[in-house]
């Protein structure tokens, strides 16, 4: 088994589900995807599917979804979600992005959202993301689309909070430029989707913020937020095979 990111949502499913529920509430990401390719009746691979929130959503339209996820805690959540929602057209593949047990040219769409085995290597890392991209393209049909959803690092309130309190401290522009250059080198285009986190109340928003940021940052972040919504921009990298 290769690199597995220990996402906090693996230990806190309730907050992880809340985050998915409040993120991009008007589904602007899906609207962009469907501006490129219709999802009705297709085969879709969700690489780094996590707890299956988006894989199950796509299963409502697609003919079949293959959810690829290596982390045991996330796979457990995925099976639980499938059972709770009665999803029958979804196959779970416990596998690395670099070795997906599917045949060549099987799927119409590859989707990957905040899957940390994609993107440029950082100093000190030993992973390589190029094999995962090659494997995704292998299972993608000619004419199909590959979408990678990441954070936009230089616009939106969430990006500003990352730069103030988390991993992009003072390096947001460098992170964005490195990501853009890496994906351009693999023939991806990019667009920025301007969306929000919109929670039902500030208590819910605080709970999600507390999962994503250090404890000392939570109240300073909430002091900068009006109501229960903050602007959250996504960088979507996409290419057609």
C-alpha positions in Angstrom: 0.0 0.0 0.0 1.4 3.4 -0.9 0.9 6.9 0.6 -2.3 7.2 2.7 -3.1 10.7 4.0 -4.5 10.5 7.5 -7.4 12.9 7.1 -9.1 14.0 10.3 -12.5 13.0 8.8 -11.5 9.4 9.1 -11.7 9.7 12.9 -14.6 12.2 13.0 -17.2 11.0 10.5 -20.0 13.3 11.8 -18.0 16.5 11.2 -16.6 15.1 7.9 -20.2 14.6 6.7 -21.1 18.1 7.9 -18.3 19.6 5.9 -19.4 17.8 2.7 -23.0 19.0 3.4 -22.1 22.7 3.7 -19.4 22.8 0.9 -20.4 24.1 -2.5 -24.1 24.1 -1.6 -25.3 25.1 -5.1 -23.1 22.4 -6.7 -21.1 24.7 -8.9 -18.4 22.1 -9.3 -20.8 19.6 -10.7 -22.3 22.2 -13.0 -18.9 22.9 -14.4 -18.2 19.1 -14.9 -21.5 18.7 -16.7 -20.7 21.7 -18.9 -17.9 19.4 -20.3 -19.6 16.0 -20.2 -23.0 14.7 -19.3 -23.0 12.4 -16.3 -26.2 10.5 -17.1 -25.6 6.9 -17.9 -21.8 7.0 -17.8 -19.2 5.0 -16.0 -17.2 7.1 -13.5 -14.2 6.4 -11.3 -13.9 8.5 -8.1 -10.2 8.2 -7.1 -9.6 9.0 -3.4 -13.3 8.6 -2.8 -13.0 8.9 1.0 -16.2 8.1 2.8 -18.1 8.0 -0.5 -20.1 11.3 -0.2 -19.5 12.3 -3.8 -19.3 8.8 -5.2 -22.9 8.2 -3.9 -24.1 11.5 -5.4 -22.7 10.6 -8.8 -24.2 7.1 -8.6 -27.6 8.8 -8.7 -26.8 9.8 -12.3 -24.1 7.5 -13.6 -24.7 4.0 -14.8 -21.9 2.8 -12.6 -19.4 4.3 -10.2 -16.0 2.8 -9.1 -14.9 4.3 -5.8 -11.1 3.9 -5.3 -10.0 4.4 -1.7 -7.0 2.9 0.2 -7.7 4.1 3.8 -9.4 1.5 5.9 -11.4 4.0 8.0 -12.7 5.7 4.9 -13.6 2.5 3.3 -15.7 1.6 6.3 -17.5 4.9 6.0 -18.0 4.3 2.3 -19.7 0.9 2.8 -21.9 2.3 5.6 -23.0 5.2 3.4 -23.8 2.8 0.5 -25.9 0.7 2.8 -27.7 3.6 4.4 -28.6 5.1 1.0 -29.3 1.8 -0.8 -26.7 2.5 -3.5 -26.4 -0.6 -5.7 -24.5 0.7 -8.8 -21.2 1.5 -6.9 -18.2 -0.8 -6.7 -15.6 -0.2 -3.9 -12.0 -0.8 -4.9 -9.5 -0.8 -1.9 -6.5 0.2 -4.0 -3.8 2.8 -4.5 -4.2 5.5 -7.2 -1.0 4.0 -8.8 -2.5 0.5 -9.2 -6.3 0.5 -10.0 -7.7 -3.0 -10.7 -9.8 -1.9 -13.7 -9.2 -2.6 -17.4 -8.0 0.0 -19.9 -10.5 2.5 -21.3 -13.4 1.5 -19.0 -14.7 4.8 -17.6 -16.0 8.0 -19.2 -15.0 10.3 -16.3 -12.3 10.2 -13.6 -13.1 12.4 -10.6 -10.7 13.2 -7.8 -11.5 15.7 -5.0 -8.9 16.6 -2.5 -7.1 13.4 -3.1 -3.6 14.1 -1.8 -1.7 11.7 -4.0 -2.1 14.2 -6.9 -0.2 17.4 -7.3 3.4 18.5 -7.3 5.8 16.9 -4.8 6.9 19.2 -1.9 10.4 19.4 -0.5 11.2 16.4 1.6 8.5 14.2 0.1 9.2 10.8 -1.4 6.0 10.3 -3.3 5.5 10.8 -7.0 2.1 11.7 -8.4 2.9 11.1 -12.1 2.2 7.3 -11.8 -1.3 8.0 -10.4 -2.1 10.3 -13.3 -0.9 7.8 -15.8 -3.0 5.1 -14.2 -6.1 7.3 -14.2 -5.6 8.0 -17.9 -5.2 4.3 -18.6 -8.7 3.5 -17.3 -10.2 6.5 -19.0 -11.8 6.2 -22.4 -10.5 8.1 -25.3 -12.6 11.3 -25.4 -13.4 11.0 -21.6 -12.6 13.7 -19.0 -10.4 13.7 -15.9 -11.3 16.3 -13.2 -9.1 17.0 -10.2 -10.7 19.4 -7.6 -8.3 21.2 -5.2 -8.2 24.4 -3.2 -7.7 27.7 -4.9 -4.9 29.2 -2.8 -5.0 32.9 -3.7 -8.7 33.8 -3.6 -11.7 33.4 -1.2 -11.8 33.5 2.5 -10.8 29.9 3.1 -7.6 30.4 1.1 -6.8 33.5 3.2 -7.3 31.4 6.4 -5.0 28.8 5.1 -2.4 31.4 4.6 -2.9 32.9 8.0 -3.2 29.8 10.1 -2.3 26.6 8.1 0.0 25.1 5.6 0.3 27.8 3.0 1.6 30.4 5.5 3.1 33.1 3.4 3.4 30.8 0.4 -0.1 30.8 -1.2 1.1 32.2 -4.5 4.0 29.8 -4.6 1.6 26.9 -3.9 -0.8 28.0 -6.6 1.9 28.6 -9.2 3.5 25.2 -8.5 0.1 23.4 -8.8 -0.8 25.2 -12.0 2.6 24.4 -13.5 2.5 20.8 -12.5 -0.9 20.1 -14.0 -0.1 22.2 -17.1 2.8 19.9 -17.6 0.4 17.0 -17.7 -1.9 18.7 -20.2 -4.5 19.9 -17.8 -6.4 23.2 -18.1 -7.7 24.9 -15.0 -10.6 27.1 -13.8 -11.5 28.7 -10.5 -15.0 27.9 -9.1 -16.1 30.6 -6.7 -18.4 29.0 -4.1 -19.0 28.9 -0.3 -19.2 26.9 2.8 -22.7 27.7 4.0 -23.8 26.1 7.2 -27.2 26.2 8.9 -25.7 28.1 11.9 -22.4 29.3 13.3 -22.1 26.4 15.7 -22.0 24.0 12.7 -19.6 26.2 10.8 -17.3 26.4 13.9 -17.3 22.6 14.2 -16.2 22.2 10.6 -13.5 24.9 10.9 -12.2 23.2 14.1 -11.6 20.0 12.1 -9.6 21.8 9.4 -7.6 24.3 11.4 -5.4 24.3 14.6 -7.4 24.9 17.8 -5.8 28.3 18.4 -7.1 29.5 14.9 -10.8 28.6 15.3 -12.0 31.7 17.2 -9.8 34.2 15.2 -11.3 32.7 12.0 -14.9 32.8 13.3 -14.3 36.4 14.3 -13.6 37.2 10.6 -16.8 35.4 9.4 -20.2 37.1 9.2 -23.1 34.8 9.8 -22.6 31.1 9.0 -21.1 31.3 5.5 -17.6 32.0 4.1 -16.3 32.2 0.6 -14.5 29.1 -0.6 -12.9 28.9 -4.0 -11.9 25.7 -5.8 -9.3 25.2 -8.4 -10.5 22.6 -10.9 -7.9 20.9 -13.1 -9.3 19.1 -16.1 -8.3 17.5 -19.4 -9.8 15.4 -22.1 -8.1 12.2 -23.1 
